[in-house]
């Protein structure tokens, strides 16, 4: 494994395979709800019928409700927002309660369960904060 190992405040190590300057400087997401793994282009969740970039859980919950998803209140896991399709369905979408922690993993889970309605896209070059080589 080549790359750079970084340790966070809790002592948890992570490997950055292709480090960039941004990988070391960025501590929190620049835009909540945009997946920004170290060295990766930011990604957004797009609601295809209107080409809308989902920027909040309010917007996401509205779109999911239109598709038949309802909030599932699981009091044993208060750190999660969960949605289910129906009482008879095994499909469940689990998301972190804080939208700032909404990552591509969560976006792809939504896409897989709603293939014709959502898509994950890279943000346009002008919106991503890639380091420009000098």
DSSP file (Angstrom, degrees, kcal/mol; ACC not computed):
  #  RESIDUE AA STRUCTURE BP1 BP2  ACC     N-H-->O    O-->H-N    N-H-->O    O-->H-N    TCO  KAPPA ALPHA  PHI   PSI    X-CA   Y-CA   Z-CA
    1    1 A X              0   0    0      0, 0.0     2,-0.3     0, 0.0    16,-0.0   0.000 360.0 360.0 360.0 118.8    0.0    0.0    0.0
    2    2 A X        +     0   0    0      2,-0.0     2,-0.3    13,-0.0    13,-0.0  -0.817 360.0  69.0-108.1 152.9    1.5    3.3   -1.0
    3    3 A X  S    S-     0   0    0     -2,-0.3     2,-0.4    15,-0.1    14,-0.2  -0.966  82.3 -53.3 142.3-157.9    0.3    6.7    0.0
    4    4 A X  E     -A   16   0A   0     12,-2.3    12,-3.1    -2,-0.3     2,-0.5  -0.975  38.5-142.9-124.1 131.8    0.3    8.7    3.2
    5    5 A X  E     -A   15   0A   0     -2,-0.4     2,-0.4    10,-0.2    10,-0.2  -0.823  19.1-169.5 -93.3 129.4   -1.2    7.6    6.5
    6    6 A X  E     -A   14   0A   0      8,-2.7     8,-2.3    -2,-0.5     2,-0.5  -0.926   9.2-151.1-117.4 144.5   -3.0   10.3    8.5
    7    7 A X  E     -A   13   0A   0     -2,-0.4     6,-0.2     6,-0.2     2,-0.1  -0.955  11.6-148.2-114.5 131.9   -4.2   10.1   12.1
    8    8 A X    >   -     0   0    0      4,-2.2     3,-2.0    -2,-0.5     6,-0.0  -0.230  40.4 -83.9 -87.3-176.3   -7.2   12.0   13.4
    9    9 A X  T 3  S+     0   0    0      1,-0.3    -1,-0.1     2,-0.1    -2,-0.0   0.775 129.7  53.1 -60.2 -27.9   -7.7   13.4   16.9
   10   10 A X  T 3  S-     0   0    0      2,-0.1    -1,-0.3     1,-0.0     3,-0.1   0.453 120.0-107.6 -88.0  -0.2   -9.1   10.1   18.1
   11   11 A X    <   +     0   0    0     -3,-2.0     2,-0.5     1,-0.3    -2,-0.1   0.583  69.8 146.6  86.2  10.3   -6.0    8.2   16.8
   12   12 A X        -     0   0    0      1,-0.0    -4,-2.2     2,-0.0    -1,-0.3  -0.698  38.1-144.4 -84.2 128.0   -7.8    6.6   13.9
   13   13 A X  E     -A    7   0A   0     -2,-0.5     2,-0.3    -6,-0.2    -6,-0.2  -0.643  17.5-176.4 -93.1 147.7   -5.5    6.1   10.9
   14   14 A X  E     -A    6   0A   0     -8,-2.3    -8,-2.7    -2,-0.3     2,-0.5  -0.996  21.5-129.5-141.3 144.5   -6.6    6.5    7.3
   15   15 A X  E     -A    5   0A   0     -2,-0.3     2,-0.7   -10,-0.2   -10,-0.2  -0.792  11.0-159.6 -94.7 129.7   -4.6    5.9    4.1
   16   16 A X  E >   -A    4   0A   0    -12,-3.1   -12,-2.3    -2,-0.5     3,-0.5  -0.936   7.1-170.5-107.5 109.5   -4.6    8.6    1.4
   17   17 A X  T 3  S+     0   0    0     -2,-0.7     2,-0.5     1,-0.3    -1,-0.2   0.925  80.8  20.7 -69.8 -47.6   -3.6    6.8   -1.8
   18   18 A X  T 3  S-     0   0    0     20,-0.2    -1,-0.3   -15,-0.1     5,-0.1  -0.720  89.0-158.1-122.1  79.3   -3.1    9.8   -4.1
   19   19 A X    <   -     0   0    0     -3,-0.5     2,-0.3    -2,-0.5     3,-0.0  -0.242  12.1-176.6 -67.1 144.9   -2.6   12.8   -1.7
   20   20 A X     >  -     0   0    0      1,-0.1     4,-0.9   110,-0.0     3,-0.5  -0.837  43.7-103.5-125.6 168.0   -3.3   16.3   -2.7
   21   21 A X  H >> S+     0   0    0     -2,-0.3     4,-1.5     1,-0.2     3,-0.8   0.889 123.3  57.5 -58.8 -38.2   -2.8   19.5   -0.8
   22   22 A X  H 3> S+     0   0    0      1,-0.2     4,-2.4     2,-0.2    -1,-0.2   0.847  95.4  65.5 -60.9 -34.7   -6.5   19.6   -0.2
   23   23 A X  H 34 S+     0   0    0     -3,-0.5    -1,-0.2     1,-0.2    -2,-0.2   0.848 109.4  37.1 -56.9 -35.7   -6.4   16.2    1.4
   24   24 A X  H << S+     0   0    0     -4,-0.9    -1,-0.2    -3,-0.8    -2,-0.2   0.762 119.3  46.2 -89.8 -27.2   -4.4   17.6    4.3
   25   25 A X  H  < S+     0   0    0     -4,-1.5     2,-0.6     2,-0.0    -2,-0.2   0.822  91.1  84.7 -87.1 -32.9   -6.0   21.0    4.6
   26   26 A X     <  +     0   0    0     -4,-2.4     3,-0.1    -5,-0.2    12,-0.0  -0.609  40.8 161.1 -81.7 117.6   -9.7   20.1    4.5
   27   27 A X        +     0   0    0     -2,-0.6     2,-0.3     1,-0.2    -1,-0.2   0.818  67.4  25.1-100.1 -42.9  -11.0   19.0    7.9
   28   28 A X  S    S-     0   0    0      1,-0.0    -1,-0.2     4,-0.0     4,-0.0  -0.851  99.4 -83.1-119.9 156.5  -14.8   19.4    7.5
   29   29 A X        -     0   0    0     -2,-0.3     3,-0.2    71,-0.2     6,-0.1  -0.329  29.7-143.0 -59.1 138.4  -16.9   19.3    4.3
   30   30 A X  S    S+     0   0    0      1,-0.3     2,-0.5     4,-0.1    -1,-0.1   0.918  93.8  26.3 -68.1 -43.7  -16.9   22.7    2.5
   31   31 A X  S >  S-     0   0    0      3,-0.2     3,-1.6    69,-0.1    -1,-0.3  -0.982  93.7-121.4-120.3 119.1  -20.5   22.2    1.5
   32   32 A X  T 3  S+     0   0    0     -2,-0.5    68,-0.3     1,-0.3     3,-0.1  -0.293  98.0  27.2 -57.2 141.4  -22.7   20.0    3.7
   33   33 A X  T 3  S+     0   0    0     66,-0.6     2,-0.6     1,-0.2    12,-0.3   0.512  94.1 112.7  84.2   4.5  -24.2   17.1    1.8
   34   34 A X    <   -     0   0    0     -3,-1.6     2,-0.4    66,-0.1    -1,-0.2  -0.952  69.3-128.0-111.6 123.5  -21.3   17.0   -0.7
   35   35 A X  B     +B   43   0B   0      8,-1.4     8,-1.3    -2,-0.6     2,-0.2  -0.548  33.1 172.5 -71.6 121.8  -19.2   13.9   -0.6
   36   36 A X        +     0   0    0     -2,-0.4     6,-0.1     6,-0.2     2,-0.1  -0.629   3.3 178.0-134.3  76.2  -15.5   15.0   -0.3
   37   37 A X    >   -     0   0    0      4,-0.3     3,-2.5    -2,-0.2   -14,-0.0  -0.456  53.1 -76.7 -70.0 151.3  -13.2   12.1    0.3
   38   38 A X  T 3  S+     0   0    0      1,-0.3   -20,-0.2    -2,-0.1   -21,-0.2  -0.277 118.1   1.6 -54.4 125.6   -9.5   13.1    0.4
   39   39 A X  T 3  S+     0   0    0      1,-0.3    -1,-0.3    -3,-0.1     2,-0.2   0.378 108.4 116.3  79.9  -4.2   -8.3   13.7   -3.1
   40   40 A X  S <  S-     0   0    0     -3,-2.5    -1,-0.3     1,-0.1     2,-0.3  -0.624  72.2-106.8 -97.5 155.1  -11.7   12.9   -4.7
   41   41 A X        -     0   0    0     -2,-0.2    -4,-0.3    -3,-0.1    -1,-0.1  -0.585  45.3-102.7 -73.5 140.1  -14.0   15.2   -6.6
   42   42 A X        -     0   0    0     -2,-0.3    81,-2.6    -6,-0.1     2,-0.3  -0.334  39.4-153.2 -61.6 145.5  -17.0   16.3   -4.6
   43   43 A X  E     -BC  35 122B   0     -8,-1.3    -8,-1.4    79,-0.3     2,-0.3  -0.888   8.3-162.9-122.3 153.2  -20.2   14.5   -5.5
   44   44 A X  E     - C   0 121B   0     77,-2.8    77,-2.5    -2,-0.3     2,-0.5  -0.936  22.1-119.3-132.4 155.9  -23.9   15.6   -5.3
   45   45 A X  E     - C   0 120B   0      9,-0.4     9,-2.9    -2,-0.3     2,-0.4  -0.840  31.0-161.6 -95.1 129.7  -27.2   13.8   -5.3
   46   46 A X  E     -DC  53 119B   0     73,-3.2    73,-1.9    -2,-0.5     2,-0.8  -0.947  17.7-140.2-118.8 131.2  -29.4   14.9   -8.2
   47   47 A X  E >>> -DC  52 118B   0      5,-3.3     5,-1.7    -2,-0.4     4,-1.1  -0.814  21.9-154.3 -85.7 110.6  -33.2   14.3   -8.4
   48   48 A X  T 345S+     0   0    0     69,-2.4     3,-0.3    -2,-0.8    -1,-0.2   0.839  81.0  63.1 -64.7 -41.5  -33.5   13.5  -12.1
   49   49 A X  T 345S+     0   0    0     68,-0.4    -1,-0.2     1,-0.2    69,-0.1   0.842 125.5  18.4 -56.0 -31.1  -37.1   14.5  -13.0
   50   50 A X  T <45S-     0   0    0     -3,-0.8    -1,-0.2     2,-0.1    -2,-0.2   0.396 100.7-123.5-116.5   0.7  -36.3   18.2  -12.2
   51   51 A X  T  <5 +     0   0    0     -4,-1.1     2,-0.4    -3,-0.3    -3,-0.2   0.839  55.6 162.8  58.5  34.4  -32.5   18.0  -12.4
   52   52 A X  E   < -D   47   0B   0     -5,-1.7    -5,-3.3     1,-0.0     2,-0.5  -0.718  39.2-135.9 -90.7 129.1  -32.4   19.3   -8.8
   53   53 A X  E     -D   46   0B   0     -2,-0.4     2,-0.6    -7,-0.2    -7,-0.2  -0.735  26.0-126.0 -78.8 126.1  -29.3   19.1   -6.7
   54   54 A X        +     0   0    0     -9,-2.9    -9,-0.4    -2,-0.5     3,-0.1  -0.647  37.8 168.0 -78.8 118.9  -30.4   17.9   -3.2
   55   55 A X        +     0   0    0     -2,-0.6     2,-0.3     1,-0.1    -1,-0.1   0.405  58.6  21.1-114.1  -0.8  -29.0   20.4   -0.7
   56   56 A X  S  > S-     0   0    0      1,-0.1     4,-2.1   -23,-0.1    -1,-0.1  -0.986  74.1-110.5-159.1 163.0  -30.9   19.5    2.5
   57   57 A X  H  > S+     0   0    0     -2,-0.3     4,-3.2     2,-0.2     5,-0.2   0.798 116.2  62.0 -68.7 -27.2  -32.8   16.7    4.2
   58   58 A X  H  > S+     0   0    0      2,-0.2     4,-1.9     1,-0.2    -1,-0.2   0.944 107.7  42.7 -61.5 -47.0  -35.9   18.7    3.8
   59   59 A X  H  > S+     0   0    0      2,-0.2     4,-2.1     1,-0.2    -2,-0.2   0.918 116.3  48.6 -64.3 -43.7  -35.5   18.6    0.0
   60   60 A X  H  X S+     0   0    0     -4,-2.1     4,-2.9     1,-0.2     5,-0.2   0.923 110.1  50.4 -64.1 -44.6  -34.6   14.9    0.1
   61   61 A X  H  X S+     0   0    0     -4,-3.2     4,-2.3     1,-0.2    -1,-0.2   0.880 109.4  52.2 -62.4 -37.7  -37.5   14.0    2.3
   62   62 A X  H  X S+     0   0    0     -4,-1.9     4,-1.7    -5,-0.2    -1,-0.2   0.931 112.8  44.4 -62.1 -46.0  -39.9   15.8    0.0
   63   63 A X  H  X S+     0   0    0     -4,-2.1     4,-0.9     1,-0.2    -2,-0.2   0.897 113.5  49.8 -68.3 -40.2  -38.6   13.9   -3.0
   64   64 A X  H ><>S+     0   0    0     -4,-2.9     5,-2.7     1,-0.2     3,-0.6   0.895 108.2  53.9 -64.8 -38.7  -38.6   10.6   -1.3
   65   65 A X  H ><5S+     0   0    0     -4,-2.3     3,-1.6     1,-0.2    -1,-0.2   0.885 103.6  56.1 -62.2 -38.5  -42.2   11.1   -0.1
   66   66 A X  H 3<5S+     0   0    0     -4,-1.7    -1,-0.2     1,-0.3    -2,-0.2   0.789 107.6  50.3 -61.9 -26.9  -43.2   11.8   -3.7
   67   67 A X  T <<5S-     0   0    0     -4,-0.9    -1,-0.3    -3,-0.6    -2,-0.2   0.340 128.9 -96.3 -94.9   5.7  -41.8    8.3   -4.5
   68   68 A X  T < 5S+     0   0    0     -3,-1.6     2,-0.3     1,-0.3    -3,-0.2   0.550  78.9 136.5  95.0   8.0  -43.7    6.6   -1.7
   69   69 A X      < -     0   0    0     -5,-2.7     2,-0.3    -6,-0.1    -1,-0.3  -0.673  31.7-167.8 -87.3 143.3  -41.0    6.6    1.0
   70   70 A X  E     -E   84   0C   0     14,-2.6    14,-2.6    -2,-0.3     2,-0.1  -0.932  30.3 -92.7-128.6 155.3  -42.0    7.6    4.6
   71   71 A X  E     -E   83   0C   0     -2,-0.3     2,-0.6    12,-0.2    12,-0.3  -0.407  33.1-153.9 -64.2 138.1  -40.0    8.4    7.7
   72   72 A X  E     -E   82   0C   0     10,-3.2     2,-0.9    -2,-0.1    10,-0.5  -0.972   7.3-148.1-115.4 115.8  -39.3    5.5    9.9
   73   73 A X        +     0   0    0     -2,-0.6     2,-0.7     8,-0.1     5,-0.1  -0.755  19.0 177.6 -92.1 106.5  -38.8    6.5   13.5
   74   74 A X    >   -     0   0    0     -2,-0.9     3,-1.8     6,-0.2     6,-0.2  -0.879   8.4-172.9-109.9  98.1  -36.3    4.1   15.2
   75   75 A X  T 3  S+     0   0    0     -2,-0.7     3,-0.5     1,-0.3    -1,-0.1   0.627  80.9  66.5 -71.0 -12.4  -35.8    5.3   18.7
   76   76 A X  T 3  S+     0   0    0      1,-0.3    -1,-0.3     2,-0.1     2,-0.2   0.630 108.3  39.8 -81.0 -12.1  -33.0    2.8   19.3
   77   77 A X    X   +     0   0    0     -3,-1.8     3,-1.7     3,-0.1    -1,-0.3  -0.584  66.0 162.9-132.6  71.5  -30.9    4.6   16.7
   78   78 A X  T 3   +     0   0    0     -3,-0.5    -1,-0.1     1,-0.3    -3,-0.1   0.642  69.5  69.1 -68.6 -13.1  -31.5    8.4   17.3
   79   79 A X  T 3  S+     0   0    0     -3,-0.1    18,-2.4    17,-0.1     2,-0.3   0.482  94.7  71.7 -81.8  -1.7  -28.3    9.3   15.3
   80   80 A X  E <   - F   0  96C   0     -3,-1.7     2,-0.5    -6,-0.2    -6,-0.2  -0.877  65.9-148.3-117.7 147.4  -30.0    8.1   12.1
   81   81 A X  E     - F   0  95C   0     14,-3.0    14,-3.0    -2,-0.3     2,-0.4  -0.948  29.9-169.6-100.9 131.5  -32.7    9.3    9.8
   82   82 A X  E     -EF  72  94C   0    -10,-0.5   -10,-3.2    -2,-0.5     2,-0.4  -0.959  14.0-171.2-129.5 146.6  -34.5    6.4    8.3
   83   83 A X  E     -EF  71  93C   0     10,-2.1    10,-2.8    -2,-0.4     2,-0.3  -0.983   4.6-167.3-131.2 141.8  -37.0    6.0    5.5
   84   84 A X  E     -EF  70  92C   0    -14,-2.6   -14,-2.6    -2,-0.4     8,-0.2  -0.953  23.1-137.7-130.5 155.2  -38.9    2.9    4.4
   85   85 A X  S    S-     0   0    0      6,-1.0     2,-0.3    -2,-0.3    -1,-0.1   0.913  78.2 -31.9 -77.1 -44.7  -41.0    2.2    1.3
   86   86 A X    >   -     0   0    0      5,-0.3     3,-1.2     3,-0.1    -1,-0.3  -0.970  61.7 -94.6-164.5 169.8  -43.9    0.4    3.0
   87   87 A X  T 3  S+     0   0    0     -2,-0.3    -1,-0.1     1,-0.2    -2,-0.0   0.794 124.7  48.6 -62.6 -27.5  -44.6   -1.8    6.0
   88   88 A X  T 3  S+     0   0    0     -3,-0.0     2,-0.3     2,-0.0    -1,-0.2   0.418  96.2  90.9 -93.9   0.1  -44.3   -4.9    3.7
   89   89 A X    <   -     0   0    0     -3,-1.2    -3,-0.1     2,-0.1    -4,-0.0  -0.738  61.3-153.2-102.0 145.3  -41.0   -3.9    2.2
   90   90 A X        +     0   0    0     -2,-0.3     2,-0.3    -6,-0.1    -1,-0.1   0.516  63.3 115.2 -87.7  -7.0  -37.5   -4.7    3.4
   91   91 A X        +     0   0    0     -5,-0.1    -6,-1.0    22,-0.0     2,-0.4  -0.486  38.7 168.5 -70.9 128.0  -36.1   -1.6    1.8
   92   92 A X  E     -F   84   0C   0     -2,-0.3     2,-0.5    -8,-0.2    -8,-0.2  -0.997  23.7-154.6-140.9 133.3  -34.7    0.9    4.3
   93   93 A X  E     -F   83   0C   0    -10,-2.8   -10,-2.1    -2,-0.4     2,-0.5  -0.952  13.8-167.9-108.3 122.5  -32.6    4.0    3.7
   94   94 A X  E     +F   82   0C   0     -2,-0.5     2,-0.3   -12,-0.2   -12,-0.2  -0.951  10.0 174.8-114.8 127.7  -30.5    5.0    6.7
   95   95 A X  E     -F   81   0C   0    -14,-3.0   -14,-3.0    -2,-0.5     2,-0.1  -0.931  38.3 -98.4-129.9 150.0  -28.8    8.4    6.8
   96   96 A X  E     -F   80   0C   0     -2,-0.3   -16,-0.2   -16,-0.2     5,-0.1  -0.458  33.0-126.6 -65.3 142.5  -26.7   10.3    9.3
   97   97 A X  S    S+     0   0    0    -18,-2.4     2,-0.6    -2,-0.1    -1,-0.1   0.848  96.0  70.8 -60.4 -34.9  -28.9   12.8   11.2
   98   98 A X  S >  S-     0   0    0    -19,-0.3     3,-2.1     1,-0.1    -2,-0.1  -0.759  74.8-150.6 -88.0 118.6  -26.5   15.6   10.4
   99   99 A X  G >  S+     0   0    0     -2,-0.6     3,-1.7     1,-0.3   -66,-0.6   0.748  93.1  71.0 -61.1 -24.2  -26.6   16.5    6.7
  100  100 A X  G 3  S+     0   0    0      1,-0.3    -1,-0.3   -68,-0.3   -71,-0.2   0.705  97.2  52.0 -64.8 -18.3  -23.0   17.6    6.8
  101  101 A X  G <  S+     0   0    0     -3,-2.1     2,-0.6    -5,-0.1    -1,-0.3   0.250  77.1 123.5-101.3  11.2  -22.1   13.9    7.2
  102  102 A X    <   +     0   0    0     -3,-1.7     2,-0.2    -7,-0.1   -69,-0.2  -0.649  43.3 179.2 -74.4 115.8  -24.1   12.9    4.1
  103  103 A X    >>  -     0   0    0     -2,-0.6     4,-2.0   -68,-0.1     3,-0.6  -0.575  45.8 -92.8-118.5 175.7  -21.6   11.1    1.9
  104  104 A X  H 3> S+     0   0    0      1,-0.2     4,-3.0     2,-0.2     5,-0.3   0.827 120.8  64.1 -61.1 -32.2  -21.5    9.3   -1.5
  105  105 A X  H 3> S+     0   0    0      1,-0.2     4,-1.5     2,-0.2    -1,-0.2   0.922 107.5  42.0 -54.8 -45.3  -22.1    6.0    0.3
  106  106 A X  H <> S+     0   0    0     -3,-0.6     4,-1.8     2,-0.2    -2,-0.2   0.877 112.7  54.2 -69.7 -38.8  -25.6    7.3    1.4
  107  107 A X  H  X S+     0   0    0     -4,-2.0     4,-2.3     1,-0.2    -2,-0.2   0.927 108.6  48.0 -61.3 -45.3  -26.2    8.9   -2.1
  108  108 A X  H  X S+     0   0    0     -4,-3.0     4,-2.7     1,-0.2    -1,-0.2   0.839 106.6  57.3 -67.3 -32.2  -25.5    5.6   -3.8
  109  109 A X  H  X S+     0   0    0     -4,-1.5     4,-1.4    -5,-0.3    -1,-0.2   0.916 109.5  45.7 -61.5 -42.5  -27.9    3.7   -1.4
  110  110 A X  H  X S+     0   0    0     -4,-1.8     4,-0.7     2,-0.2    -2,-0.2   0.908 112.8  50.5 -65.5 -42.7  -30.6    6.1   -2.4
  111  111 A X  H >< S+     0   0    0     -4,-2.3     3,-1.0     1,-0.2     7,-0.2   0.922 107.8  52.2 -63.3 -44.9  -29.8    5.7   -6.1
  112  112 A X  H 3< S+     0   0    0     -4,-2.7     3,-0.5     1,-0.3    -1,-0.2   0.862 114.3  43.2 -60.5 -35.9  -29.9    1.9   -6.0
  113  113 A X  H 3< S+     0   0    0     -4,-1.4    -1,-0.3     1,-0.2    -2,-0.2   0.516 127.2  31.0 -89.2  -5.2  -33.3    2.0   -4.4
  114  114 A X  S XX S+     0   0    0     -3,-1.0     3,-2.0    -4,-0.7     4,-1.6  -0.368  72.5 165.2-145.6  57.9  -34.7    4.7   -6.7
  115  115 A X  T 34 S+     0   0    0     -3,-0.5    -2,-0.1     1,-0.3    -3,-0.1   0.794  74.5  43.9 -54.0 -39.4  -32.8    4.1  -10.0
  116  116 A X  T 34 S+     0   0    0      1,-0.2    -1,-0.3     3,-0.0     3,-0.1   0.502 117.0  46.2 -87.8  -1.4  -34.9    6.2  -12.3
  117  117 A X  T <4 S+     0   0    0     -3,-2.0   -69,-2.4    -6,-0.2   -68,-0.4   0.682 108.5  40.4-114.1 -22.5  -35.3    9.1   -9.9
  118  118 A X  E  <  -C   47   0B   0     -4,-1.6     2,-0.3   -71,-0.2   -71,-0.2  -0.915  51.8-178.9-131.9 156.4  -31.8    9.9   -8.5
  119  119 A X  E     -C   46   0B   0    -73,-1.9   -73,-3.2    -2,-0.3     2,-0.5  -0.989  23.7-131.5-149.3 146.2  -28.2   10.1   -9.8
  120  120 A X  E     +C   45   0B   0     -2,-0.3     2,-0.3   -75,-0.2   -75,-0.2  -0.884  34.1 177.4 -99.5 130.2  -24.9   10.8   -8.2
  121  121 A X  E     -C   44   0B   0    -77,-2.5   -77,-2.8    -2,-0.5     2,-0.2  -0.921  32.7-110.1-130.2 155.1  -22.8   13.4  -10.1
  122  122 A X  E     -C   43   0B   0     -2,-0.3   -79,-0.3   -79,-0.2     2,-0.1  -0.577  44.5-107.0 -74.8 147.4  -19.4   15.1   -9.7
  123  123 A X        -     0   0    0    -81,-2.6     5,-0.1    -2,-0.2    -1,-0.1  -0.458  44.8 -91.3 -71.5 150.8  -19.8   18.8   -9.0
  124  124 A X    >>  -     0   0    0      1,-0.1     3,-1.7    -2,-0.1     4,-1.6  -0.242  38.7-107.4 -58.9 152.5  -18.8   21.1  -11.9
  125  125 A X  T 34 S+     0   0    0      1,-0.3     5,-0.3     2,-0.2    -1,-0.1   0.841 118.5  57.7 -50.0 -40.5  -15.2   22.2  -12.0
  126  126 A X  T 34 S+     0   0    0      1,-0.2    -1,-0.3     3,-0.1    -2,-0.1   0.773 110.4  43.1 -66.6 -25.2  -16.1   25.7  -11.0
  127  127 A X  T <4 S+     0   0    0     -3,-1.7    -1,-0.2   -85,-0.1    -2,-0.2   0.719  96.8  86.1 -94.0 -22.4  -17.7   24.4   -7.8
  128  128 A X  S  < S-     0   0    0     -4,-1.6     2,-0.3    -5,-0.1   -87,-0.1  -0.467  73.4-138.1 -78.1 153.8  -15.1   21.9   -6.7
  129  129 A X        +     0   0    0     -2,-0.1     2,-0.1     2,-0.0    -1,-0.1  -0.353  40.1 159.5-108.8  51.4  -12.2   23.1   -4.7
  130  130 A X        -     0   0    0     -5,-0.3     2,-0.5    -2,-0.3   -89,-0.0  -0.423  47.5-108.3 -71.6 148.8   -9.4   21.2   -6.4
  131  131 A X        -     0   0    0     -2,-0.1     2,-0.6     1,-0.0    -1,-0.1  -0.665  29.3-139.9 -78.6 127.8   -5.9   22.5   -6.0
  132  132 A X        -     0   0    0     -2,-0.5    -1,-0.0     1,-0.0     2,-0.0  -0.796  20.3-121.9 -90.2 122.9   -4.6   24.1   -9.2
  133  133 A X              0   0    0     -2,-0.6    -1,-0.0     1,-0.1     0, 0.0  -0.351 360.0 360.0 -64.1 143.2   -1.0   23.2   -9.9
  134  134 A X              0   0    0     -2,-0.0    -1,-0.1     0, 0.0    -2,-0.0   0.411 360.0 360.0 -95.5 360.0    1.3   26.3  -10.3
